[in-house]
Amino acid sequence: MRWRTTIRICFATVLGLGLTLALLGALNERQPEALAQAPRSFHVAPSCTGIPDCYPTVQRAVDAAHDGDLIKVATGTYTDVHTAWVDQKPITQVVYVHRSVTIQGGYTTANWEDPDPVAHPAVLDARGQGRVLYAARGVSPTIDGLWITNGDAAGLGGGPSGEDVGGGVYFSQDVVVMTNNRVFSNTAGDYGGGLYLDESVAILSGNTVMSNGAYQGGGLYLLGGAATLSGNTIAANSADYGGGLFLVSSAATLSGNAVVSNAATVRGGGLLLWRSDDAALSGNGVIANTAGHGGGLYLDSSDSALRGNTVAANVATEGGGLYLSGSGATLANNVVADNRASAAGSGLYIVASYPLLLHSTIVRNGSTALTAGGSTALTAGASGDGCGVYVTGDGTRLSDVDLTNTILVGHQTGILVTAGNRATLEATLWGTGAWANTTNSGGAGTIVTGTRNYWGDPDFVAPSEGDYHIGVVSAALDRGVDAGVRDDMDGDPRPQGRGFDLGADETGLAVTKHAVPRLVEPGAQVNYTIRVTNTSVVMLTTAITDILPDHVTPAGPLTWPPVTLAPGQVHVKTVVVTVEEDYAGVLTNVVEVMTDKGASGVYVETSMAGYRVHLPLILRDD
C-alpha cells in the first residue's frame, strides 16, 4: 500500500447501514405523516422557470417536503441564510433540516436524472453569516453531493456547555448519511470546524473535508454516538487539538480514509482519540500531518484497535507518527515510516501506556524522514530524534509495551525505554547495511528481546516511494511466531510459505495441494489439485516439482515447464494417480515450488488408502 498513491479503500459500512435503516424505520413509525405520503421529488434551482415543484432555495424545498422525500439541487451557489428558533434561541444557517429527507446536489436544469456533483457543483455558501447545515434532533437526513462552505458557528452555541460548534454541519442525536460532499472553509470557535456530530449514528462516505478550522476538531468533531467513516479525504484542516479529526467517547469505525496535511498546534495533527475505547481504525493513510504531540495520531485514554494503517511523513515535537498516553491500544499490521520528532519518539512516543503491537513495520523514522512529496523532511545531519519507539512514564504511571513480529530498522535508536518502564519484543528484524539501526536499543529501562532476533535486509519493494511491502528475499520471511493475526495489511492470508512473516506485509508464495478423496480404496484413483498463488507484489517465475506418494501410478517426482505468475495470479494443476491394488496405508504427497527471485514454498498433503468398512444395520424389536 503506497501512501503517495491512492489509499486502498475497504468499505466496512454494512453493519452501520443496517443500523441506520433500522433507526429510520423506527423514526418513521413515530411519524404517521410520512406514511400517509408517497415519496415525492422537489427541485431547487437558481431559476425555476418551467420546472415543476421547484424552489429557489433549499430551505423552502425542505419546508415543503415530508419525511422520505427527495430534494434535487441544481448547480449554482445558494447564499441565503435563514433564522430558525431552536430551544427558544435564534440560530442562523443556510438550511435548517427538520425533515428526514434526502438532499442531493449535482443536477442541472436540463438533467434531473443523472447527478454529477463534480461537474455540476451545488454550493451552499453561508458567507460567514451562520452555519451551512443544522439538523433538528431526531431526524434522519441523507446529504449527498453538496458543496458546503463558509459556515461560521460564532455565537450559535450548540455544544455540551454552550460552546460554539459545527461551523459547516451540525447534527445532534440524529441518524445521518453523508456521501460525496465537499465540506471546506468552515470555522467554529470551539468544536468541529467542518462537522460536529453529537450522539449521532452516522455514515460518512466519499466526502472531502478540507481547510476547516476550530479549537478542537478542525475537520470533524465526533462526540459519542456511532459513526462509520469510509473512503473520505480529510485534508489541510487545523486546530489546537485534533487537526483533522477529534473523537470523544465515540464508537467510530474509520476505514480507507486519507488523513493528509492537517495541523494541530498542541495534540493530534491528523487524529486525536480521547476516551474512545471502541474506536477502530483500519486501512487508513495518515500522511504528512503536524502537531506539537502526535503528528499523525494522538491516543489519550483510548484502548482502540488500529489495523493495517499507514502512518507516514508526519512531524511533531514528540511522537512524530503516534503518541499514546494512558492507552492499551492494540496495533496490528501497521506501517509507521518516515515520521519525525524534534525531541523524542519519531515513530512512536508511548507514555504511561500498555499497548500491544503485532506485525508492525517501523522504518526510518527520524532526521531522514520523507515528506509527502518524497523529499527529506530534515537534511542529513540536522537535529531531530532518530528513535523508532520511545517508551516512558508520566511520573505516576509506567509503561509496559509488547511488540511481536516487528520490523524495526533504519533508525538512530530502534527502541529506547526510560528507567522503570519495560518493553518486551519477540521475533524482531533489526536490519543490516543501509537498514541497520545505529543502536538497536537504549535507555535505562528493561528491554527483553526474546529468543528470535534477526539481522538482514528487509528487501522493501520501493521505500523511496513509500512502499514498504517486503520482497520475496526479505530477511523477514517466515521468521515470525503465531500472534493470532490471520491476514496482513492488504488482507492477504497469514501465514504463507513455511511460517509467518515479520512486519505488516505477508508475501511470497501460497502453495496448497488437496487430495480427493481423502480415503481411497486400493486400485482406485486420487485427484491431486495443486494451487500456487503469487502473493508478492512482483512477477515470479515458478518451477513446480510434485513428489508423488509411493504406491501410486504414475510415480513421482513430476516437473513442469516454468510458469510466470503476476502478483495475485493463481496457477492450478491437477494430477490423477491410481493406487496399487493391494496397498493400504498412508499416502504422502510433497509439492515444492521455487522461483527466480528466491521465494519458495512447500506443501505436504497426507491422505489414506484402505478399504471402507460397512457395518451391518441391526434392527431391534423392543
C-alpha positions in Angstrom: 0.0 0.0 0.0 1.7 3.2 -1.1 1.0 6.3 0.9 1.8 8.5 -2.1 -0.8 6.9 -4.3 -4.5 6.3 -3.8 -5.2 4.8 -0.5 -6.7 1.4 -0.8 -10.3 1.7 0.3 -12.0 -1.1 2.0 -15.6 -0.4 2.9 -16.8 -1.6 6.3 -20.3 0.0 6.4 -22.7 -2.9 6.2 -23.4 -3.0 9.9 -23.7 0.7 10.2 -26.1 0.9 7.2 -28.2 -1.8 8.8 -28.4 0.1 12.0 -29.2 3.3 10.1 -32.1 1.6 8.2 -33.5 0.2 11.4 -33.5 3.6 13.1 -35.0 5.2 10.1 -37.8 2.7 10.3 -38.3 3.4 14.0 -38.5 7.1 13.4 -41.0 6.7 10.5 -43.2 4.6 12.7 -43.5 7.6 15.1 -44.4 9.9 12.2 -47.7 8.9 10.6 -47.4 11.9 8.3 -44.6 10.2 6.4 -46.6 7.0 6.0 -49.6 8.9 4.6 -47.5 10.5 1.8 -45.8 8.7 -1.1 -42.2 9.9 -1.6 -42.0 12.9 -3.8 -39.3 14.8 -5.6 -38.7 18.5 -5.3 -36.3 20.7 -7.4 -34.1 23.6 -6.4 -32.6 25.9 -9.0 -31.4 29.5 -9.2 -34.3 30.0 -11.7 -37.4 27.8 -11.5 -38.9 28.9 -14.8 -40.7 25.9 -16.4 -39.6 23.5 -13.7 -42.4 21.7 -11.7 -42.2 21.6 -7.9 -39.2 23.9 -7.9 -38.0 26.4 -5.3 -35.2 29.0 -5.4 -33.7 27.9 -2.1 -33.0 24.6 -0.4 -34.7 25.8 2.7 -38.1 26.4 1.0 -37.9 22.9 -0.5 -37.2 21.3 2.9 -40.1 23.3 4.4 -42.4 21.9 1.7 -41.2 18.3 1.9 -42.3 15.4 4.1 -40.2 12.6 5.5 -38.8 10.4 2.8 -38.9 13.0 0.0 -36.0 13.7 -2.3 -34.8 17.2 -2.9 -32.7 17.6 -6.1 -30.4 20.6 -6.2 -29.2 22.0 -9.5 -25.8 23.5 -9.9 -25.4 27.0 -8.6 -24.4 28.9 -5.5 -27.0 29.3 -2.8 -26.2 32.0 -0.3 -29.5 32.6 1.5 -29.1 32.4 5.3 -32.3 31.8 7.4 -33.1 32.1 11.0 -34.8 29.3 12.9 -35.8 29.1 16.6 -34.4 26.1 18.5 -35.0 25.8 22.2 -36.2 29.4 22.2 -33.0 30.6 20.7 -32.5 32.0 17.2 -29.9 30.2 15.1 -28.8 31.1 11.5 -27.9 28.7 8.7 -28.4 28.2 5.0 -30.5 25.0 5.6 -32.4 24.0 8.8 -33.1 20.3 8.2 -36.2 19.5 10.2 -37.4 16.6 7.9 -36.0 13.2 7.2 -35.3 14.0 3.6 -32.6 13.3 1.0 -30.9 16.5 -0.3 -28.9 15.7 -3.4 -26.7 18.0 -5.5 -25.1 17.8 -8.9 -28.1 18.2 -11.2 -28.7 20.7 -14.0 -31.9 22.3 -15.0 -31.7 20.3 -18.2 -30.9 16.9 -16.5 -32.7 16.0 -13.3 -31.9 12.3 -13.6 -28.1 11.9 -13.5 -26.4 13.9 -10.8 -22.7 14.8 -11.2 -21.6 16.9 -8.2 -18.1 17.3 -9.5 -19.1 18.7 -12.9 -22.2 20.5 -11.6 -21.5 21.7 -8.1 -24.4 22.8 -5.9 -22.7 25.1 -3.5 -24.3 26.1 -0.2 -22.3 29.2 0.9 -23.1 30.7 4.3 -20.7 33.7 3.6 -19.6 33.6 7.3 -23.1 34.6 8.5 -24.0 31.3 10.2 -23.8 27.6 9.7 -24.4 25.9 6.4 -26.5 22.9 7.6 -28.2 22.5 11.0 -30.4 19.5 11.7 -33.2 19.2 14.2 -32.8 16.5 16.8 -34.2 13.1 15.9 -34.3 13.5 12.1 -32.7 11.1 9.6 -31.5 13.0 6.6 -29.3 12.0 3.7 -26.9 14.6 2.4 -25.3 13.8 -0.9 -23.2 15.6 -3.4 -23.3 19.1 -1.9 -20.5 21.7 -1.5 -20.7 23.1 2.0 -18.6 26.2 2.6 -18.0 29.4 4.6 -20.0 28.4 7.6 -19.3 30.1 10.9 -20.6 28.9 14.3 -19.7 32.1 16.2 -22.3 32.9 18.8 -24.5 29.9 17.9 -23.7 27.6 20.8 -24.8 24.0 20.5 -22.0 22.4 22.5 -22.4 20.4 25.7 -21.8 23.6 27.8 -22.9 26.1 25.2 -19.7 26.1 23.1 -19.9 27.3 19.5 -19.7 24.1 17.5 -20.2 22.8 13.9 -19.3 25.6 11.6 -20.2 23.7 8.4 -22.6 21.0 9.6 -24.3 20.3 12.9 -26.1 17.1 13.9 -27.2 16.1 17.4 -28.9 12.9 18.2 -29.7 12.2 14.6 -29.3 9.3 12.2 -27.2 10.7 9.3 -25.9 9.6 5.9 -23.4 11.9 4.2 -21.9 10.9 0.9 -19.8 12.6 -1.8 -19.9 16.1 -0.2 -17.2 18.7 0.0 -17.0 20.5 3.3 -14.5 23.3 3.2 -13.5 26.6 4.6 -15.8 26.5 7.6 -15.0 27.6 11.2 -16.1 27.1 14.7 -14.7 28.8 17.7 -14.8 25.7 19.8 -15.5 22.2 18.3 -15.9 20.9 14.8 -15.0 23.5 12.2 -16.2 21.3 9.3 -18.7 18.9 11.0 -19.9 18.4 14.5 -21.8 15.2 15.4 -23.2 14.8 18.9 -24.5 11.4 20.0 -25.5 10.6 16.4 -25.5 7.5 14.3 -23.7 8.5 11.1 -22.4 7.1 7.9 -19.9 9.3 6.1 -18.5 8.0 2.9 -16.6 9.6 0.0 -16.6 13.1 1.4 -13.8 15.6 1.2 -13.4 17.6 4.4 -10.8 20.3 3.8 -9.4 23.6 5.0 -11.7 23.9 8.0 -10.7 25.2 11.4 -11.7 25.1 15.1 -10.2 24.9 18.6 -10.8 21.2 18.7 -11.5 19.0 15.7 -10.6 21.3 12.8 -12.2 18.9 10.2 -14.6 16.8 12.3 -15.6 16.5 15.9 -17.4 13.4 17.0 -18.9 13.3 20.5 -20.3 9.9 21.5 -22.5 8.1 19.1 -21.5 5.5 16.5 -20.1 6.7 13.2 -18.7 4.9 10.2 -16.3 6.9 8.1 -15.0 5.2 4.9 -13.2 6.5 1.9 -13.2 10.1 3.0 -10.4 12.6 2.4 -9.7 14.8 5.5 -7.0 17.3 4.5 -5.5 20.7 5.4 -7.7 21.3 8.4 -6.3 23.0 11.5 -7.0 23.1 15.3 -5.2 23.3 18.6 -6.3 19.7 19.3 -7.2 17.2 16.6 -6.4 19.0 13.4 -8.2 16.6 11.1 -10.5 14.7 13.4 -11.3 14.6 17.2 -13.1 11.6 18.6 -14.5 11.9 22.2 -16.0 8.7 23.7 -17.0 7.6 20.3 -17.6 4.1 18.9 -16.3 5.2 15.5 -15.1 3.0 12.7 -12.7 4.5 10.2 -11.6 2.6 7.2 -9.9 3.6 4.0 -9.7 7.3 4.7 -6.9 9.6 3.7 -5.9 11.9 6.5 -3.4 14.3 5.0 -1.6 17.6 5.8 -3.7 18.5 8.8 -2.2 20.5 11.6 -2.7 20.8 15.4 -0.7 23.3 17.4 -0.9 21.1 20.6 -2.0 17.4 20.0 -3.1 15.1 17.3 -2.2 16.6 13.9 -4.2 14.0 11.9 -6.5 12.5 14.5 -7.0 12.7 18.3 -8.9 10.0 20.1 -9.9 10.6 23.7 -11.7 8.0 25.8 -12.6 6.2 22.7 -12.1 2.5 23.6 -14.5 1.3 21.0 -12.9 3.2 18.1 -11.4 1.1 15.3 -9.1 2.4 12.5 -8.2 0.1 9.6 -6.6 0.7 6.2 -6.3 4.5 6.6 -3.4 6.6 5.3 -2.3 9.2 7.9 0.2 11.2 6.0 2.2 14.5 6.4 0.3 15.9 9.4 1.9 18.1 12.0 1.4 18.7 15.7 3.2 19.5 19.0 2.5 16.0 20.2 1.4 13.2 18.0 1.9 14.4 14.4 -0.1 11.6 12.9 -2.3 10.3 15.7 -2.7 11.0 19.4 -4.4 8.4 21.6 -5.4 9.6 25.0 -7.0 7.0 27.4 -8.2 5.1 24.4 -7.9 1.3 24.1 -8.6 1.5 20.4 -7.8 -1.0 17.7 -5.6 0.1 14.8 -5.1 -2.3 12.0 -3.5 -2.0 8.6 -2.9 1.7 8.7 0.0 3.6 7.1 1.3 6.4 9.3 4.0 8.2 7.3 5.8 11.6 6.9 4.2 13.2 10.0 6.1 15.7 12.1 5.9 16.6 15.8 7.9 17.7 18.8 7.2 14.3 20.5 5.6 11.3 18.7 6.1 12.1 15.1 3.9 9.2 13.9 1.9 8.3 17.0 1.6 9.4 20.6 0.0 7.0 23.1 -0.9 8.3 26.6 -2.7 6.1 29.1 -3.6 3.8 26.3 -3.9 0.0 26.0 -4.5 0.1 22.2 -3.9 -3.0 20.0 -2.0 -2.2 16.8 -1.7 -4.9 14.1 -0.3 -4.7 10.6 0.6 -1.0 10.7 3.3 0.7 8.8 5.0 3.6 10.8 7.6 5.1 8.5 9.4 8.3 7.7 8.0 10.3 10.6 10.0 12.9 12.5 10.1 14.3 16.1 12.4 17.1 17.1 12.5 15.9 20.7 11.6 12.3 21.2 9.8 9.3 19.6 10.0 10.0 15.9 8.0 6.8 15.2 6.0 6.2 18.4 6.0 8.0 21.7 4.5 5.8 24.4 3.9 7.2 27.8 2.1 5.6 30.8 0.6 3.0 28.3 0.4 -0.7 27.8 -0.2 -1.3 24.1 0.2 -4.5 22.1 1.9 -4.1 18.8 1.6 -7.1 16.4 3.2 -7.4 12.9 4.5 -3.8 12.9 6.7 -2.3 10.2 8.6 0.6 11.9 11.0 2.1 9.5 13.3 5.1 9.0 11.7 7.5 11.5 14.0 10.4 12.3 16.1 13.0 10.7 15.9 11.5 7.2 12.1 11.2 7.2 10.4 11.7 3.9 7.7 14.3 3.3 4.6 13.6 1.3 6.4 14.9 -1.8 9.2 12.4 -1.4 11.9 14.8 -0.3 13.6 14.6 3.1 12.0 16.4 6.0 15.4 17.1 7.5 18.7 17.4 5.7 21.4 14.9 6.6 22.9 15.7 10.0 20.1 18.1 11.0 18.8 17.9 14.6 16.0 15.6 15.4 15.2 12.4 17.3 16.0 9.3 15.4 14.2 6.8 17.7 11.7 4.4 16.3 9.9 3.6 19.6 10.2 5.7 22.7 8.8 4.3 25.9 8.5 6.3 29.2 6.2 7.1 32.1 4.5 10.2 33.3 5.9 10.4 36.8 3.0 8.4 38.3 2.3 5.6 35.8 4.7 3.4 33.9 4.6 1.9 30.5 4.7 -1.8 29.6 4.8 -2.5 25.9 4.7 -5.7 23.9 6.0 -5.9 20.3 5.7 -9.2 18.4 6.8 -9.9 14.8 8.3 -6.5 14.2 10.5 -5.0 11.5 12.4 -2.2 13.4 15.0 -0.8 11.1 16.7 2.3 9.8 16.8 4.4 13.0 19.5 6.0 15.1 18.0 4.0 18.0 15.5 1.3 17.3 13.8 1.3 20.7 14.5 3.4 23.8 13.0 2.7 27.2 13.5 5.0 30.2 14.1 3.9 33.7 11.3 1.9 35.4 9.5 1.1 32.2 9.5 -2.1 30.2 9.3 -3.3 26.6 9.1 -7.0 25.6 9.9 -7.9 22.0 9.6 -11.3 20.3 10.6 -12.1 16.7 12.3 -8.9 15.5 14.2 -7.9 12.4 16.8 -5.3 13.3 18.2 -4.8 9.8 21.7 -4.6 8.3 23.6 -2.4 5.9 21.6 0.6 4.8 18.7 -0.6 7.0 20.7 -1.1 10.2 19.9 0.9 13.3 22.9 2.8 14.6 21.9 1.4 18.0 19.2 -1.2 18.3 18.1 -0.4 21.8 18.9 2.0 24.6 17.7 3.6 27.8 17.8 2.6 31.5 14.5 0.7 31.4 14.0 -3.0 30.9 14.1 -4.4 27.3 13.5 -8.1 26.8 14.3 -9.0 23.2 13.1 -12.7 23.4 14.6 -15.7 21.6 14.0 -14.7 17.9 16.2 -11.8 16.8 17.3 -11.5 13.1 19.6 -9.2 11.2 19.3 -8.8 7.4 17.9 -6.8 4.6 14.1 -6.3 4.7 14.0 -6.0 0.9 11.3 -3.3 0.8 9.8 -3.1 -2.7 10.0 0.7 -3.2 10.8 2.6 0.0 11.7 5.8 -1.8 8.1 5.9 -2.9 6.7 4.9 0.5 6.0 1.3 -0.5 7.0 -0.9 2.4 5.8 -4.2 1.1 8.6 -6.8 1.6 10.2 -8.5 -1.3 10.5 -12.3 -1.8 14.1 -12.4 -0.5 13.4 -10.3 2.6 15.0 -11.4 5.9 11.6 -11.0 7.4 10.1 -14.0 5.6 8.9 -16.9 7.7 10.6 -15.6 10.8 7.6 -14.8 13.0 5.6 -16.6 15.6 1.9 -17.2 15.7 0.5 -14.0 17.2 -3.1 -14.7 16.2 -3.1 -12.4 13.2 -4.6 -14.2 10.2 -4.2 -11.6 7.5 -1.8 -8.8 6.6 -2.2 -5.1 5.8 -3.7 -5.9 2.4 -6.0 -8.6 3.6 -3.7 -11.4 2.3 -3.8 -14.5 4.5 -1.2 -15.4 7.0 0.9 -17.5 7.1 2.3 -18.3 3.6 5.3 -20.5 2.9 6.9 -22.0 5.9 5.8 -19.5 8.5 4.6 -16.1 9.5 6.4 -13.1 8.0 7.6 -10.2 10.2 6.1 -6.8 9.8 2.8 -5.6 8.3 3.1 -7.5 4.9 2.9 -11.2 4.2 4.5 -12.0 0.9 5.8 -14.8 -1.3 4.0 -17.9 -2.4 1.0 -19.6 -1.1 1.2 -23.3 -2.1 -1.6 -25.8 -1.4 -2.5 -29.4 -2.6 -5.6 -31.3 -1.9 -6.4 -35.0 -2.4 -9.9 -36.1 -3.4 -11.0 -38.5 -2.0 -9.0 -38.3 1.3 -9.7 -42.0 1.9 -9.3 -44.1 -1.3 -9.7 -47.8 -1.8 -6.8 -49.8 -3.2 -6.8 -49.8 -7.0 -8.9 -46.6 -7.2 -7.9 -43.1 -8.4 -7.0 -40.0 -6.5 -7.2 -36.4 -7.9 -4.4 -34.2 -6.5 -5.0 -30.4 -7.2 -2.1 -28.1 -6.8 -2.7 -24.3 -6.3 0.2 -21.8 -6.4 -0.6 -18.2 -5.7 1.8 -15.3 -6.1 1.1 -13.2 -3.0 4.0 -10.9 -3.6 4.0 -7.6 -5.5 6.4 -8.6 -8.2 6.3 -11.1 -11.1 7.5 -14.6 -10.2 8.6 -17.4 -12.5 7.9 -20.6 -10.6 9.3 -24.1 -11.0 7.0 -26.8 -9.6 8.1 -30.2 -8.5 5.4 -32.7 -7.4 6.9 -35.6 -5.4 4.0 -38.2 -5.7 3.5 -40.8 -3.0 4.9 -44.3 -3.1 2.4 -47.0 -4.2 0.7 -44.9 -6.9 1.0 -44.7 -10.7 2.3 -42.6 -12.2 5.3 -42.3 -9.9 7.0 -39.1 -8.9 8.6 -36.8 -9.0 6.9 -34.8 -11.7 8.1 -31.5 -13.0 6.5 -28.9 -15.4 7.8 -26.1 -17.5 8.3 -22.9 -15.5 5.1 -20.8 -15.0 5.2 -17.0 -14.7 2.7 -15.5 -12.3 1.7 -11.9 -11.9 1.0 -10.5 -8.4 -2.2 -12.2 -7.2 -2.3 -14.7 -10.0 -3.1 -18.3 -9.3 -1.8 -21.4 -11.1 -3.8 -24.6 -10.8 -2.6 -28.1 -11.8 -4.4 -31.4 -11.4 -2.7 -34.8 -11.3 -4.6 -38.1 -11.4 -3.0 -41.2 -9.9 -4.0 -44.8 -9.3 -3.3 -46.5 -6.0 -1.7 -50.0 -6.1 -4.2 -52.9 -5.9 -3.1 -54.3 -2.6 -1.8 -51.2 -0.8 -3.4 -49.9 2.3 -1.7 -47.1 4.3 -0.6 -43.5 4.3 -0.2 -41.6 1.0 2.2 -38.6 1.4 2.5 -36.1 -1.4 5.0 -33.2 -1.3 4.9 -30.1 -3.6 8.0 -28.0 -3.8 7.9 -24.6 -5.6 11.0 -22.4 -6.3 11.1 -19.0 -8.1 13.6 -16.9 -10.0 13.5 -14.4 -7.1 14.4 -16.9 -4.5 11.0 -17.3 -2.9 9.9 -20.9 -2.2 7.0 -22.8 -0.9 6.4 -26.4 0.3 3.1 -28.2 1.0 2.7 -31.7 2.3 -0.7 -33.4 1.8 -1.4 -36.6 3.6 -4.3 -39.0 2.8 -5.1 -42.7 3.3 -5.6 -45.8 1.2 -7.6 -48.6 2.6 -10.9 -50.5 2.4 -14.1 -48.8 3.7 -15.8 -50.9 6.4 -19.5 -51.3 6.0 -21.2 -52.2 9.3 -24.4 -54.2 9.1 -27.6 -52.5 10.2 -29.2 -54.3 13.1 -32.8 -53.8 14.0 -34.1 -54.4 17.5 -37.6 -55.3 18.3 -38.3 -53.9 21.7 
